[in-house]
């Protein structure tokens, strides 16, 4: 795991999500501290392992709420572990992809490349989805997962949202 200030993060299998220096997290933390306030509702679409989720949880406090959406099952497991490890009691986690409609879809991942999940089949355009991200000797196996998709409009009917972060393919 990786420690930043008093936050503890379990990382992806490749350690690709570990900042080389802790100060690379400072801009994220500073930005969220500047835009969020106690009691806010923060939505994290493409939460991955939970950098933004965990930071936002601490900032919005007990009266606030964080909703984290992550369809990748490996990232979702780490997200839940990071939420629990940082005692984030105000977070709702959803193992779903955010899309334009409530449905089911296929989520594709390549090898153990955790932060490149997509609803588009990477085998159709490997020069975009595979080649630029992986070295020649790395595993390029395309994994497929059936995932639920949800629209934010249907999920947040009559709920106030103060800030939405989207990092999704």
N, C-alpha and C positions, 0 to 999 in steps of 0.2 A: 504494500500500500504506500501511498504518498501523503505526506503531511504538509499542509499549507496553513499557516497561523494555527488556529485551534480546530481546523477542519481535517478530516481523515478521509481519503479517497482510495477505494479499491480500484485498480486499473484494469484495462483490457489485456487479453493474453499477449499481445505484441508489445505492450507498454508504449504504444504509439501515442496514447493520450496523455502521457506524463509530460508536463512542461519541463523543458531543459533547466529552467530556472524558475523558482517560485514567483519571481517578480512578473512573469508573463500572466499570472492570474490576477495581479493587482488591477490592471485596467478593467477586467470583467467585474471584479468586486467593487471597484470605485464607481463604475457606470451604474450598476444595479443599486448601489447605495445612494446615488444621485437621483435616480428616477422613481424608486420605490419608497414607500413609507409604511409605517406600521398600520396594519389593518387592510392593506391592499390585497387584491386577487391577481396572482401572476400565473400565466399559462405558458408552459414550456413544451413546445411541439418539437419533437426530435430531441428528447431529453438526453439521450445516450446514457452516459454513466452518472450524470446528474450535477455537473459543475454549477450550472445556473440554478437548478432546482434547489440544491443545498444552500447556496448563497442567498437566494431569494427567500427561502424558508426562514432563515435567521432574521432577515431584514423585515419581513412583513409581520413577524411575531405571532403570538397566540391568537390575536384577533384577525389575522390575515389567513389567506389560503393559497396554496400552490397546487396546480394541477399539472402533472407531468405525463406526457404521452410518448411512449417508446415502443415500436413494434418489434424490434430485433430481440429475440429471446435471450441472447447472450448479454447484450447491453442492458436489457430489462432486469436480468438477475443482478448485475452489478449496480444498477440504479437503486433497486430495493435494498441492497446491502449498504450502499452509501447513505441512503435515507435513514436506515436503522442505525448505522454506525455514527451518524451525526445527530441522532435523537430528534429528527424532524417529525414532530407530531401533527403538523398542519399541512401535510402533503397527501394528495390523492394521486395514486399512480395507476395508469391505464396502459395495458399491453395492447395498444391499438395504433394503427396508422391514421393520421388525420388526412381526410380527403374531402372531395366535394359531396359525398353521399355516404349513408350508412349501408355497408355492404360487406363483402368478403373479397379479398384479393390475395395475390401471391407477392410475398416479400422476397427479394433476392439479395444474397450476400455472397461475397467472393472470398474464399479461403477463410482466414481469421481476421480479415480486414473489417473491423467492427463499425467504423463510422462511415461506411459507404453503402449502407443498405438502400435499396431502391425498389419501387413498384414496377420499374421497367426492366425487362429481361436484359441483363448485361451481355448475354451471348449474342444478341442481335447487333450490338455496337461495342465490341471488345476494345476498340481503339479509344473509346471515350470512357467506358466504365471499368476496364480492367488494366490495360497496358500502362497508362500513366501512373497508376497507384501502386503497382507491385513490381518487384524486381523479377528478372527472368527466372530465378531459381525458387521463387515463392509459390505456394499453393494457389492455384487459380480455379479450384473447384467451385462451381456455382451451386450454392445451397438455396433451396426453396422452402419457404414456410407459408402456410396458410394463415392469414391475419384478418382480423376484423378491421374495418375502416369506419370512421365516424366523422361527421361534419361538426365543426365547432358550433354552428348555428343550432343544430339539433341537441347537442350536448349541453349547451349553456342557455337553454331557454329560460328566460326570466332570471338569469344570474348576471350580476355585475362583474365585469372584467376590467382591470386597470391597465394591464400590460400583457402583451403576447410576444413571446420570442419564438421565432420559427427558424429551425435549421434542419431542413429536410430536402431530400432529393426529389 
